[in-house]
Amino acid sequence: MELNDITDREYAVIRELLFRQSGISLGPGKKTLVVSRLFKRVQAHGLASFGDYFTALKAGTIPGELQTAIDLLTTNETYFFREPRHFSILEELVDRVPRRSVFRVWSAASSTGEEAYTIAMTLQELRRKGRSPDWEVRASDLNTRVLQQAKSGLYSMARTESIPGDLLKRYFLRGTGRYEGKILIDRKLREKIEFARINLIEPLPDLVPFDVIFLRNVLIYFDTPVKRKVVIQLLSKLKPDGVLFVGMAENLSGLVDGLVSVGPGVYRRDRRE
Ligand SMILES: C[S@@+](CC[C@H](N)C(=O)[O-])C[C@H]1O[C@@H](n2cnc3c(N)ncnc32)[C@H](O)[C@@H]1O
């Protein structure tokens, strides 16, 4: 099979399928991306064409394959302390809450977990200094493969460059032997985070309202109606004066009522709504 062996009609089928399953809108120029990410799956199942593979995905005739294809088609770029200003703002928010409460944060498109662990380290540091109440972090993603990696808490050393040295010492274990070159998040921190698969375009599970929700760098993959639907759903899981973080380059103005911009990519729920 040639790598460019995907017809316009076949491309339309996979775009539609991905959109229905995840809300992700693939632009017309992403055909090569689809081909390169799914080519091995077509081969693995001994199928003659992308057309046959997409038909099988649609019909659900290969158990688990639809999730595998979705996993391969999502973009999961992330890193520790991405957009660091947001973690300083998080510290300021924690400073304002009463010590006897539990501060609850949700990383709602957590990818491989770096965002959730950055939140956890930030909160635990404040707790250690007596500046934070107890805290809980929940992390979720649609992609089961990245969730598995997130749960393991195991990363390559190269991914830890953006972590301040003292936090690296306090919250990570350096791998030896067959784990040489790897680094593992401290068990206590790992066990405090609850990871689960949650698809943001489906009805959300029952969740106790959060003080803060991180929804960073995922809305860019959605069209406006899907963005609106996702944000409205998430607002229902945010406390009345809770704060929503999106990517610093993402703008929610005019998208939904009930949010007030309080910084780049930072929105507070409007109490009046
Ligand atoms: C680029 S990553 C962002 C990771 C992290 N929030 C950050 O800012 O570094 C986007 C993540 O959104 C997830 N995603 C895409 N569509 C989703 C959906 N419908 N429900 C839940 N997660 C989704 C992808 O699997 C991917 O891991």
Ligand as a Chemical Component Dictionary entry (heavy atoms), coordinates in Angstrom:
data_LIG
# 
_chem_comp.id                   LIG 
_chem_comp.type                 NON-POLYMER 
_chem_comp.pdbx_formal_charge   0 
_chem_comp.three_letter_code    LIG 
# 
loop_
_chem_comp_atom.comp_id 
_chem_comp_atom.atom_id 
_chem_comp_atom.alt_atom_id 
_chem_comp_atom.type_symbol 
_chem_comp_atom.charge 
_chem_comp_atom.model_Cartn_x 
_chem_comp_atom.model_Cartn_y 
_chem_comp_atom.model_Cartn_z 
_chem_comp_atom.pdbx_ordinal 
LIG C1  C1  C 0  -2.485  18.927 23.608 1  
LIG S1  S1  S 1  -3.086  17.927 24.902 2  
LIG C2  C2  C 0  -3.167  19.092 26.239 3  
LIG C3  C3  C 0  -2.537  18.562 27.498 4  
LIG C4  C4  C 0  -2.481  19.541 28.686 5  
LIG N1  N1  N 0  -3.805  19.983 29.058 6  
LIG C5  C5  C 0  -1.609  20.728 28.382 7  
LIG O1  O1  O 0  -2.105  21.830 28.198 8  
LIG O2  O2  O -1 -0.383  20.549 28.318 9  
LIG C6  C6  C 0  -4.797  17.729 24.463 10 
LIG C7  C7  C 0  -5.448  16.497 25.105 11 
LIG O3  O3  O 0  -6.866  16.577 24.923 12 
LIG C8  C8  C 0  -7.362  15.255 24.814 13 
LIG N2  N2  N 0  -8.713  15.271 24.223 14 
LIG C9  C9  C 0  -9.077  15.539 22.941 15 
LIG N3  N3  N 0  -10.410 15.420 22.783 16 
LIG C10 C10 C 0  -10.917 15.079 24.003 17 
LIG C11 C11 C 0  -12.235 14.798 24.485 18 
LIG N4  N4  N 0  -13.296 14.839 23.693 19 
LIG N5  N5  N 0  -12.374 14.466 25.787 20 
LIG C12 C12 C 0  -11.291 14.408 26.629 21 
LIG N6  N6  N 0  -10.017 14.665 26.211 22 
LIG C13 C13 C 0  -9.838  14.986 24.922 23 
LIG C14 C14 C 0  -6.320  14.561 23.953 24 
LIG O4  O4  O 0  -6.368  13.165 24.079 25 
LIG C15 C15 C 0  -5.020  15.183 24.477 26 
LIG O5  O5  O 0  -4.401  14.359 25.434 27 
# 
loop_
_chem_comp_bond.comp_id 
_chem_comp_bond.atom_id_1 
_chem_comp_bond.atom_id_2 
_chem_comp_bond.value_order 
_chem_comp_bond.pdbx_ordinal 
LIG C1  S1  SING 1  
LIG S1  C2  SING 2  
LIG S1  C6  SING 3  
LIG C2  C3  SING 4  
LIG C3  C4  SING 5  
LIG C4  N1  SING 6  
LIG C4  C5  SING 7  
LIG C5  O1  DOUB 8  
LIG C5  O2  SING 9  
LIG C6  C7  SING 10 
LIG C7  O3  SING 11 
LIG C7  C15 SING 12 
LIG O3  C8  SING 13 
LIG C8  N2  SING 14 
LIG C8  C14 SING 15 
LIG N2  C9  SING 16 
LIG N2  C13 SING 17 
LIG C9  N3  DOUB 18 
LIG N3  C10 SING 19 
LIG C10 C11 SING 20 
LIG C10 C13 DOUB 21 
LIG C11 N4  SING 22 
LIG C11 N5  DOUB 23 
LIG N5  C12 SING 24 
LIG C12 N6  DOUB 25 
LIG N6  C13 SING 26 
LIG C14 O4  SING 27 
LIG C14 C15 SING 28 
LIG C15 O5  SING 29 
# 
